[in-house]
Amino acid sequence: MIDGALAAVAAPVAHWLAAPQAGLLHPLWFLAGAGVSLVISGLPFRVPQQYWRFSGISDLMGIIGASVASAVVFSVALWLFDVSPPSSTFGIIYALVLLVMLGGARVTYRVLYGRVPYWAARQRIVLIGDDSVVDLYMRVFERNLRAGTRVAGIVAVGAHRSGQRIHNVPILGNVTEIESILDRLVRGRHRPDSLVVTDPAFRGSQLTVVLDAASTRGIAVLRAPALTDLAPAEQVCLRPIPLEDLLNRPQVELDRVGMEGMVAGRVVLVTGAGGTIGSELARQIARLGPRKLVLLEHGEFALWQISTELSQTAPDIAREGIVADVRDEARLDTVMADCRPDLVFHAAALKHVPIVEHNPTEGLLTNIHGTRVVADTAARHGVRAMVVISTDKAVNPSSLMGASKRAAEMYCQALDIHARASGDPRAMRCITVRFGNVLGSTGSVVPLFRQQLERGGPLTITHPDMCRYFMTVSEAVGLVLQAAVRGTQGLAEWDSGNRAASGTDRLLDNGGIFVLDMGEPVRIVDLARQMIHLAGLRPDEDVAIHFTGLRPGEKLCEELFHGREAPVPTDASGLLMATPRVVDREAVTRAVDDITRYAQNNDVEAALRILALLVPEFDHNPDGDARINGRDDTPEQPAGVQGLMARQARARIGRAG
């Protein structure tokens, strides 16, 4: 109806332009004829079906076709009814006038519908990203009337295009000039309410610089959702920057084909399936199509949580939840006999350093004896490979937790060396993977900081120089699976076995440990400040930071490699390998037996004495003295009976040569 009315108005206007002396008054049949001719001519070009709000170039082409066709039809109708046109150019003029009026109506509607008036904008934002991505988001923001958001500027990522405009919004400069850009906006009283990052690849150190610059000026930094998440498109939910975006980590290409070949159609058992690492292992393994997924967990509630989640996310995967303690050999023997797993991922452990310090026998029994029980029962029941999750705290350990995990590493190394050297194709491979902290894991510093922020602070840190390696849990587990694929290459049923032996294979044969490439360590105080920034607050002003002193067993900086474990690149991306340091299988077995017996009898001193002999680099720090890489800041040695026993044991080892 609107298009027909516009055509009825266009006809006398075109007649007047062709013959001004004729005036603008014409009979009704002349106006009606113009309207009917457009309605008829527009049908082949689908003009009545156009959605004005989303008019674009393709709609314009339809309007052009309809205008030309309508002019022809109208001119022919006038000729048939013996009405002389005012001039020979009337048809061309009418088509042009009709095109302007039809196109102008659509453009006007689109502009008025999507335009947020200057005075109605409740939030001024500046977009950060590549010009092509920014263009798409600007179209979305223009349609989001209810949000009252107005794009006040653009900060480019990549090519420098300062001074140019996109949708009449100025490009203020490059992201490398963010401080001067924000200063200029503040001086001109155009300070934005928030900066919105539109590029999902914009993260790491560049993002940290933007956060610091915005925080000092009281400007929030938000991230736009991925374009594939804009459903419906006009409802854009801006979210705070996730903490993991601040880790400057390159994307690692994972061997998805190898993972599927290792897992698909097989029975996989995960110990500690309710923990941070174990539950993520269960999620990623479920996506690889195992025949059955066995979830073994000591905590009932944690097992219920992951089992319920998998029932919704992977309902087609057969799974079994088993409550069991990895230290219970009889129970594990029954589980292995019933389930007959092909692959075992051992993530069960006591990992919280101060808790293990205060419960030493539990830590020793779970981390050392429990690992031995899982490995031995798995080997007896025909498991083809076992993947052991270790920690950077096992390197030059200063805590009971770290020393116990190093002892577990040594036992599994000895098993794997024996299996590879035996020539038995059915012998179980034992692959050890070592890595640092994962963001947001249970008991880690990130959830603690979040709880403290919710209470208004202060954030508590043990020492201003404390630093740790960090990685996201999904990335860490993906690389654990990558290490499992690489460690099982050569097994007849999982691999062709025709590969030429590499340096990685030779290190594996000698007990090499996979170490995830964790990047650079992060200072905990810097992490705390960034979390305060992400909450839209200012460190030391809105939220205080308090230093409480090291806890028992802690050291300032963790390490991924011992001094005699030179890091070696592997032929798998994202994975390094520690040059093997191994102990004779019979010797480590006797030591583990002794530690287990003493711990079961609650003889802590005797158990630690054997542990110090087995792990000579164990430099116990039971009092939380400030140390860097296992050494005191002062010449004094750590006090306490346990520290004394460790030093005496190392002295005996030194005298023995």
LUMRO-429047 format. One record per residue (C-alpha): residue number from 1; residue in three letters; x, y, z. Coordinates in pm, whole numbers, m for minus. Each point is the difference from the previous one (the first is absolute). Last residue first. Layout:
<nodes>
NUM,ALA,X,Y,Z
...
</nodes>
This chain:
<nodes>
657,GLY,7874,m4093,4741
656,ALA,m122,m159,322
655,ARG,100,315,189
654,GLY,m231,205,m225
653,ILE,m292,m240,55
652,ARG,55,22,374
651,ALA,m4,381,m19
650,ARG,m320,m12,m202
649,ALA,m164,m211,273
648,GLN,118,237,271
647,ARG,m142,299,m188
646,ALA,m339,m171,m41
645,MET,m9,m97,367
644,LEU,77,357,108
643,GLY,m282,136,m221
642,GLN,m241,m243,163
641,VAL,113,87,353
640,GLY,m46,372,m49
639,ALA,211,289,m111
638,PRO,87,86,m357
637,GLN,368,81,m62
636,GLU,135,348,71
635,PRO,207,161,m277
634,THR,m282,241,m83
633,ASP,m221,17,m315
632,ASP,m20,m376,37
631,ARG,43,m228,m298
630,GLY,m254,m234,m163
629,ASN,m52,196,m320
628,ILE,m26,332,186
627,ARG,m81,m31,364
626,ALA,m202,188,259
625,ASP,m33,m226,305
624,GLY,m337,m177,23
623,ASP,70,m201,317
622,PRO,m10,m349,m153
621,ASN,247,81,m279
620,HIS,138,m340,m98
619,ASP,287,m5,m246
618,PHE,m74,m313,m206
617,GLU,288,m16,m249
616,PRO,93,m348,129
615,VAL,m339,m150,m97
614,LEU,30,m369,99
613,LEU,217,69,303
612,ALA,m223,289,109
611,LEU,m306,m224,m42
610,ILE,163,m268,217
609,ARG,54,250,282
608,LEU,m345,143,m56
607,ALA,m157,m340,65
606,ALA,214,m56,312
605,GLU,m99,337,146
604,VAL,m368,m43,m83
603,ASP,m43,m335,176
602,ASN,m381,m12,m34
601,ASN,11,m381,m38
600,GLN,m158,35,m347
599,ALA,258,269,m74
598,TYR,289,m227,105
597,ARG,m124,m287,m217
596,THR,m69,224,m301
595,ILE,340,171,21
594,ASP,170,m339,26
593,ASP,m185,m147,m298
592,VAL,69,313,m205
591,ALA,371,m28,83
590,ARG,8,m369,m91
589,THR,m171,73,m333
588,VAL,241,288,m69
587,ALA,298,m231,53
586,GLU,m145,m286,m207
585,ARG,m77,231,m291
584,ASP,344,163,m3
583,VAL,m30,377,16
582,VAL,m45,241,m288
581,ARG,89,351,m106
580,PRO,m123,33,m358
579,THR,45,324,m199
578,ALA,m330,180,57
577,MET,m216,18,m309
576,LEU,m180,290,m162
575,LEU,m353,0,m138
574,GLY,m204,276,m164
573,SER,42,m144,m349
572,ALA,112,m362,m24
571,ASP,344,m83,m146
570,THR,156,69,338
569,PRO,217,285,125
568,VAL,249,m94,277
567,PRO,11,162,343
566,ALA,321,m87,191
565,GLU,m94,m214,297
564,ARG,319,19,210
563,GLY,m90,339,148
562,HIS,m357,m120,58
561,PHE,m261,118,m248
560,LEU,m343,164,32
559,GLU,87,234,283
558,GLU,m211,173,267
557,CYS,91,340,137
556,LEU,m47,128,354
555,LYS,0,m327,189
554,GLU,m280,m155,201
553,GLY,25,m293,242
552,PRO,m162,176,295
551,ARG,m164,329,m106
550,LEU,197,300,m116
549,GLY,m77,337,154
548,THR,m329,192,30
547,PHE,31,280,m255
546,HIS,m308,222,m23
545,ILE,m148,158,m314
544,ALA,m265,268,50
543,VAL,m305,56,m222
542,ASP,m142,339,m99
541,GLU,328,189,38
540,ASP,280,m260,17
539,PRO,m113,m148,m333
538,ARG,m269,193,m187
537,LEU,m338,m152,m82
536,GLY,m185,m99,m318
535,ALA,m3,m369,93
534,LEU,249,m63,m280
533,HIS,237,250,162
532,ILE,m20,m188,332
531,MET,74,m324,m185
530,GLN,296,169,m167
529,ARG,137,113,335
528,ALA,m27,m352,140
527,LEU,178,m150,m301
526,ASP,278,256,36
525,VAL,35,m97,369
524,ILE,15,m366,m103
523,ARG,294,63,m231
522,VAL,m52,m201,m320
521,PRO,245,m255,m138
520,GLU,77,7,m375
519,GLY,m133,m261,m240
518,MET,m146,m323,138
517,ASP,137,m236,m264
516,LEU,m134,m322,151
515,VAL,265,m238,133
514,PHE,12,m361,m122
513,ILE,224,m220,214
512,GLY,278,m210,m153
511,GLY,52,m349,142
510,ASN,277,m135,m224
509,ASP,m229,m137,m272
508,LEU,m184,333,2
507,LEU,327,185,m65
506,ARG,75,m229,m295
505,ASP,m350,52,m139
504,THR,35,379,25
503,GLY,332,m16,m184
502,SER,m178,m174,m285
501,ALA,m54,m361,m108
500,ALA,m133,m32,m354
499,ARG,m372,m63,m9
498,ASN,m131,m334,m116
497,GLY,m178,m85,326
496,SER,m335,53,m167
495,ASP,m141,142,320
494,TRP,m275,m80,245
493,GLU,m25,m383,m23
492,ALA,374,m58,m47
491,LEU,120,240,267
490,GLY,269,208,m173
489,GLN,m142,334,98
488,THR,m130,m23,355
487,GLY,206,288,138
486,ARG,m94,235,m284
485,VAL,m372,m62,39
484,ALA,24,31,378
483,ALA,198,323,m35
482,GLN,m275,145,m222
481,LEU,m259,m110,256
480,VAL,197,187,267
479,LEU,22,294,m244
478,GLY,m379,18,m24
477,VAL,m18,m30,378
476,ALA,226,302,46
475,GLU,m189,206,m260
474,SER,m336,m74,159
473,VAL,136,78,348
472,THR,139,337,m101
471,MET,372,40,63
470,PHE,204,161,275
469,TYR,362,m18,116
468,ARG,54,155,343
467,CYS,159,302,165
466,MET,32,118,360
465,ASP,215,314,24
464,PRO,m250,204,206
463,HIS,m48,m292,248
462,THR,m299,m193,140
461,ILE,m270,191,m180
460,THR,m331,108,154
459,LEU,m254,209,m191
458,PRO,m174,244,235
457,GLY,m269,3,m105
456,GLY,m356,114,m72
455,ARG,m169,m328,93
454,GLU,m52,m86,m367
453,LEU,367,85,m60
452,GLN,105,m250,270
451,GLN,m206,m274,m161
450,ARG,150,78,m340
449,PHE,353,2,145
448,LEU,m57,m345,152
447,PRO,m138,m132,m331
446,VAL,322,123,m170
445,VAL,249,m121,265
444,SER,m60,m371,m43
443,GLY,m203,m226,227
442,THR,m202,m152,m284
441,SER,142,111,m333
440,GLY,m89,346,m130
439,LEU,305,46,m218
438,VAL,218,m309,m25
437,ASN,328,m12,188
436,GLY,313,m168,m132
435,PHE,64,m300,m226
434,ARG,145,m352,0
433,VAL,m120,m291,m214
432,THR,111,m358,74
431,ILE,m67,m280,m247
430,CYS,m5,m363,120
429,ARG,m15,m251,m286
428,MET,m146,m336,100
427,ALA,172,m315,m128
426,ARG,m197,m178,m273
425,PRO,270,31,m268
424,ASP,252,m161,239
423,GLY,347,114,m112
422,SER,96,45,363
421,ALA,177,333,m56
420,ARG,m319,200,m56
419,ALA,m174,m152,301
418,HIS,303,36,228
417,ILE,49,365,m97
416,ASP,m371,63,58
415,LEU,m3,m155,345
414,ALA,311,192,108
413,GLN,m150,328,m122
412,CYS,m321,m78,189
411,TYR,190,m50,325
410,MET,207,314,m55
409,GLU,m305,215,m74
408,ALA,m171,m126,316
407,ALA,311,95,200
406,ARG,m12,345,m162
405,LYS,m369,29,98
404,SER,89,m84,361
403,ALA,277,261,m1
402,GLY,m237,267,m130
401,MET,m270,m77,255
400,LEU,251,m22,283
399,SER,118,348,m89
398,SER,332,154,m103
397,PRO,23,m197,m321
396,ASN,287,51,m247
395,VAL,m247,m85,m278
394,ALA,m307,m189,128
393,LYS,m178,334,50
392,ASP,m16,25,m380
391,THR,m276,m259,17
390,SER,m83,m354,m111
389,ILE,m293,m161,m181
388,VAL,68,m366,m80
387,VAL,m115,m148,m332
386,MET,m40,m380,m3
385,ALA,23,m205,m316
384,ARG,m102,m344,m129
383,VAL,m196,m111,305
382,GLY,29,m379,17
381,HIS,m131,m73,347
380,ARG,333,m38,178
379,ALA,133,329,m142
378,ALA,m304,191,122
377,THR,31,m159,345
376,ASP,366,103,23
375,ALA,m51,355,m124
374,VAL,m306,74,215
373,VAL,164,m145,313
372,ARG,329,184,m60
371,THR,m184,331,m47
370,GLY,m190,m59,324
369,HIS,321,m87,189
368,ILE,174,319,m110
367,ASN,m263,276,m21
366,THR,m269,m146,224
365,LEU,218,m167,266
364,LEU,252,283,15
363,GLY,m265,271,20
362,GLU,m202,m184,263
361,THR,316,m61,206
360,PRO,97,366,m15
359,ASN,m325,158,113
358,HIS,109,350,107
357,GLU,249,35,m286
356,VAL,m254,m162,m236
355,ILE,m248,272,93
354,PRO,259,275,m50
353,VAL,90,m124,m353
352,HIS,m347,m67,m143
351,LYS,43,m274,m260
350,LEU,m126,m325,151
349,ALA,m16,m225,m303
348,ALA,m233,m165,m253
347,ALA,85,94,m360
346,HIS,94,m346,m128
345,PHE,m119,m35,m360
344,VAL,m46,m368,m84
343,LEU,m31,m154,m350
342,ASP,m125,m336,m120
341,PRO,m230,m48,298
340,ARG,m116,m350,104
339,CYS,m304,127,195
338,ASP,m61,m297,232
337,ALA,360,m110,55
336,MET,121,360,32
335,VAL,m268,81,258
334,THR,65,m319,199
333,ASP,375,68,15
332,LEU,m67,359,98
331,ARG,m211,m117,295
330,ALA,265,m247,114
329,GLU,275,261,m33
328,ASP,m177,269,201
327,ARG,233,300,m33
326,VAL,m186,126,m309
325,ASP,m309,41,218
324,ALA,m323,m94,m174
323,VAL,m341,135,m98
322,ILE,m67,m114,m356
321,GLY,m203,185,m261
320,GLU,m59,m191,m322
319,ARG,m32,143,m348
318,ALA,m145,m90,m337
317,ILE,25,301,m231
316,ASP,m327,91,m174
315,PRO,m105,252,266
314,ALA,314,214,m50
313,THR,m88,354,115
312,GLN,m299,m84,222
311,SER,108,m329,157
310,LEU,353,142,2
309,GLU,m105,276,241
308,THR,m176,m243,231
307,SER,309,m224,14
306,ILE,226,298,65
305,GLN,m210,122,292
304,TRP,m80,m342,148
303,LEU,370,m90,15
302,ALA,80,326,182
301,PHE,m283,m70,246
300,GLU,117,m357,75
299,GLY,365,84,56
298,HIS,244,m289,m61
297,GLU,m30,13,m378
296,LEU,22,m246,m288
295,LEU,m183,96,m319
294,VAL,m5,m282,m259
293,LEU,m67,112,m358
292,LYS,m120,m268,m241
291,ARG,31,m57,m373
290,PRO,190,328,m21
289,GLY,m124,263,m248
288,LEU,253,286,2
287,ARG,m245,250,155
286,ALA,m17,m212,316
285,ILE,380,24,29
284,GLN,m23,380,9
283,ARG,m261,5,275
282,ALA,161,m276,209
281,LEU,341,168,m20
280,GLU,m167,323,112
279,SER,m144,m185,300
278,GLY,337,m154,88
277,ILE,190,327,m26
276,THR,m232,199,228
275,GLY,m91,m290,225
274,GLY,m301,m229,m31
273,ALA,170,m262,m217
272,GLY,279,m58,254
271,THR,76,m317,m194
270,VAL,m101,m10,m367
269,LEU,m67,m335,m170
268,VAL,m30,m36,m379
267,VAL,m163,m294,m179
266,ARG,60,11,m374
265,GLY,m205,74,m313
264,ALA,160,339,m63
263,VAL,279,85,246
262,MET,338,m35,m175
261,GLY,m121,50,m357
260,GLU,m206,298,113
259,MET,303,154,166
258,GLY,219,m63,m307
257,VAL,m252,172,m227
256,ARG,m27,293,242
255,ASP,376,57,0
254,LEU,m5,343,162
253,GLU,119,324,m157
252,VAL,108,229,282
251,GLN,m145,354,9
250,PRO,258,246,127
249,ARG,m5,95,369
248,ASN,11,354,134
247,LEU,m209,m71,307
246,LEU,m222,307,47
245,ASP,m289,m166,m182
244,GLU,m6,m262,278
243,LEU,m141,261,239
242,PRO,m319,44,m198
241,ILE,m65,358,m117
240,PRO,m339,107,132
239,ARG,m298,m68,m224
238,LEU,m198,204,m251
237,CYS,m332,m163,m84
236,VAL,m105,103,m350
235,GLN,m370,m37,m68
234,GLU,m39,122,m358
233,ALA,123,m323,m155
232,PRO,m249,m232,163
231,ALA,214,m201,39
230,LEU,342,159,m10
229,ASP,207,m301,109
228,THR,152,m65,m346
227,LEU,140,353,3
226,ALA,191,m82,316
225,PRO,m113,200,300
224,ALA,133,352,57
223,ARG,265,40,267
222,LEU,m5,270,265
221,VAL,252,251,137
220,ALA,m128,252,255
219,ILE,138,355,13
218,GLY,115,157,327
217,ARG,303,172,m149
216,THR,263,m218,172
215,SER,m208,m304,m89
214,ALA,m13,80,m370
213,ALA,379,20,m42
212,ASP,58,m317,204
211,LEU,m268,m193,m186
210,VAL,133,111,m340
209,VAL,355,m104,94
208,THR,m128,m338,121
207,LEU,m183,m51,m330
206,GLN,323,50,m189
205,SER,183,m240,235
204,GLY,m242,m286,m53
203,ARG,m320,42,m200
202,PHE,m141,127,m329
201,ALA,m86,m323,m185
200,PRO,m370,33,84
199,ASP,m9,343,m175
198,THR,m292,213,121
197,VAL,155,154,313
196,VAL,m241,257,146
195,LEU,141,301,185
194,SER,m237,143,256
193,ASP,m173,313,125
192,PRO,180,215,m254
191,ARG,173,327,99
190,HIS,m109,269,m243
189,ARG,85,296,221
188,GLY,268,111,m247
187,ARG,273,m60,260
186,VAL,m141,m348,70
185,LEU,m11,m89,m370
184,ARG,358,116,m57
183,ASP,124,m189,304
182,LEU,m176,m313,m128
181,ILE,169,27,m339
180,SER,340,76,158
179,GLU,m24,m314,214
178,ILE,m130,m219,m282
177,GLU,277,86,m245
176,THR,96,m365,m72
175,VAL,m371,m60,m61
174,ASN,22,212,m313
173,GLY,m179,330,m47
172,LEU,m331,177,55
171,ILE,m187,m157,m291
170,PRO,m296,236,m31
169,VAL,m365,m114,m17
168,ASN,m175,103,m324
167,HIS,m98,m361,m71
166,ILE,374,m73,5
165,ARG,221,309,m5
164,GLN,361,82,m87
163,GLY,219,223,216
162,SER,227,m276,130
161,ARG,22,m301,m229
160,HIS,309,m180,137
159,ALA,m13,m363,m111
158,GLY,m24,m255,281
157,VAL,m253,59,275
156,ALA,m194,323,m39
155,VAL,m157,200,281
154,ILE,m350,112,m98
153,GLY,m210,286,133
152,ALA,m323,116,158
151,VAL,m213,m310,m56
150,ARG,m333,80,164
149,THR,m182,m239,230
148,GLY,m360,58,112
147,ALA,m41,m374,55
146,ARG,m366,15,m109
145,LEU,87,114,m348
144,ASN,232,m284,m96
143,ARG,m17,38,m376
142,GLU,296,239,m23
141,PHE,195,m226,239
140,VAL,m30,m290,m244
139,ARG,116,203,m298
138,MET,290,125,210
137,TYR,90,m360,83
136,LEU,34,m91,m368
135,ASP,213,305,m82
134,VAL,226,m66,299
133,VAL,79,m344,m143
132,SER,106,146,m337
131,ASP,195,283,165
130,ASP,201,m228,233
129,GLY,m65,54,367
128,ILE,m63,235,290
127,LEU,m341,170,25
126,VAL,m51,313,208
125,ILE,m320,23,202
124,ARG,m234,274,115
123,GLN,m286,m117,217
122,ARG,m337,161,70
121,ALA,m50,120,m355
120,ALA,m330,193,m14
119,TRP,157,348,m44
118,TYR,198,m107,m305
117,PRO,m301,m167,m156
116,VAL,34,m378,m48
115,ARG,m54,m70,m366
114,GLY,m111,m347,m106
113,TYR,m362,67,m90
112,LEU,56,352,m134
111,VAL,284,m107,m228
110,ARG,m182,m311,m127
109,TYR,m322,190,m64
108,THR,179,281,m181
107,VAL,193,m247,m218
106,ARG,m320,m182,m91
105,ALA,m191,315,m86
104,GLY,293,136,m198
103,GLY,19,m313,m212
102,LEU,m368,17,m97
101,MET,8,379,m55
100,VAL,330,10,m188
99,LEU,m87,m299,m220
98,LEU,m343,143,m84
97,VAL,156,333,m98
96,LEU,253,m179,m221
95,ALA,m262,m223,m167
94,TYR,m229,301,m57
93,ILE,282,199,m160
92,ILE,82,m286,m238
91,GLY,m366,m48,m97
90,PHE,m57,374,m44
89,THR,297,42,m236
88,SER,m214,16,m320
87,SER,m196,288,146
86,PRO,m332,79,172
85,PRO,m129,m351,m70
84,SER,m300,m15,m238
83,VAL,m302,m184,130
82,ASP,m158,m225,m259
81,PHE,m105,m266,252
80,LEU,248,m250,m150
79,TRP,279,265,6
78,LEU,m63,76,367
77,ALA,8,m372,81
76,VAL,330,m41,m190
75,SER,153,284,202
74,PHE,m122,m153,327
73,VAL,136,m346,m88
72,VAL,340,142,m104
71,ALA,28,220,309
70,SER,m104,m292,221
69,ALA,267,m225,m156
68,VAL,271,262,57
67,SER,m111,57,359
66,ALA,m34,m374,73
65,GLY,349,m77,m128
64,ILE,156,284,199
63,ILE,m195,m103,312
62,GLY,125,m358,m34
61,MET,360,122,m32
60,LEU,m51,210,314
59,ASP,m121,m306,190
58,SER,322,m184,m93
57,ILE,203,299,122
56,GLY,m160,5,344
55,SER,m328,43,183
54,PHE,m6,m164,344
53,ARG,m270,214,164
52,TRP,m189,21,m327
51,TYR,m62,m374,m22
50,GLN,m80,m45,m372
49,GLN,m289,m229,m82
48,PRO,m203,259,m196
47,VAL,306,61,m224
46,ARG,29,m364,m103
45,PHE,158,97,m338
44,PRO,m263,m191,m200
43,LEU,m275,167,214
42,GLY,129,356,m32
41,SER,m141,56,m349
40,ILE,m359,m70,111
39,VAL,18,221,311
38,LEU,187,266,m200
37,SER,m264,8,m279
36,VAL,m281,16,256
35,GLY,147,310,167
34,ALA,61,183,m330
33,GLY,m350,m80,m124
32,ALA,m151,124,325
31,LEU,175,336,m35
30,PHE,m114,48,m362
29,TRP,m350,m130,82
28,LEU,m21,266,272
27,PRO,32,285,m250
26,HIS,312,216,3
25,LEU,112,317,181
24,LEU,380,55,13
23,GLY,40,273,m264
22,ALA,5,m33,m381
21,GLN,254,282,m46
20,PRO,267,m207,172
19,ALA,m6,m266,m277
18,ALA,242,m293,63
17,LEU,58,100,364
16,TRP,m375,52,45
15,HIS,m81,m342,m148
14,ALA,267,m161,227
13,VAL,m159,165,305
12,PRO,m348,m100,m125
11,ALA,112,m369,m22
10,ALA,212,m13,318
9,VAL,m297,66,231
8,ALA,m193,m301,m132
7,ALA,319,m205,14
6,LEU,47,95,367
5,ALA,m358,m105,71
4,GLY,60,m336,m171
3,ASP,320,m54,202
2,ILE,m188,81,323
1,MET,m281,m237,m88
</nodes>
